[in-house]
């Protein structure tokens, strides 16, 4: 697969840089995509799309292992995954109807509940500000400690800690509010 990517790079220095990026980040990128998409094939598509974006933005990358590069690649992977997630959900309704006819009713109920909960959480996260989304993503998807989150986000430790507290609180509040509205109906 790397050969395909390298064929679109004209500069020898950028080829070497890309090879290093590919080897260093490909597994991490796949884990990020898998956490969002919950599907191996879609995750591979998201990683592929991200590598194409990386090739198009090689000038932004100076040091492959820097925090800035890590943050850039994490953000690109996250955005590619979210784009695929959104497009999958728009296509999902047609496939979902066909699956309902075949599946066992008990499994259907469990799957629906799990999907609704997961989608509700993801949709609420997507409604948060970009900064809050990134903080939550770095902390809970990448499992970075607060010190590393602060470094990636280019903020102080206390600002990252407070930002995470506020993002979590807002997410919990929004989810609780939706749950109350469901019960009231």
Phi, psi and omega in degrees: 000322182298330180298322179297316180296315183296331180293342180263004178252128184265336186264130182298320179297318179292328176298313180296319178296317180295319178301317179295317178300313182302310182293322186282324189250346190302318181291319178297318179297319180296318179298319179299310181297319181295323178296329180274314189269335181059030182210127184298314184292317177294325179296319176298321177297318180296318179295317178301311179300323180293318179298325176296318177297320179298315179301319181288347182236029182300331181294339180280346185257118178257299179253117186301324185260014180284161178296323180298315179294317179301314179298317179299313182291321177299314181295316179299317180295315179300313182295319177298319180293317179295320177300315178294321179300314180296316180292325178295320180293327179289330178272343189295327185302319180294315180292322183298320179298318179293321179294326181298326181290332186266324189287158176288141186297322179295316178295326179299312182299315179298315180295319180297314180299314180297315180295319180295316179298312181298312181296323179297316180294313180299316180297322178291322177297319180295338179277346179288167177294160180304317181296316180294320178299314181296318179301310180297319181297313181295320183287313190259331178274313180273350179056039176279148174281168187300324179300316179289323176300315180299319181294315180295320182277356179061051180219168180288162179302312183293325178293320178294317180298313180293319178299318177296317178300315181293319180296315178299314182298317180294318179298313179297317179299312181297317178295319179296318180298317178295322180294319178297318179296323178296316182294322181292332180286000000 
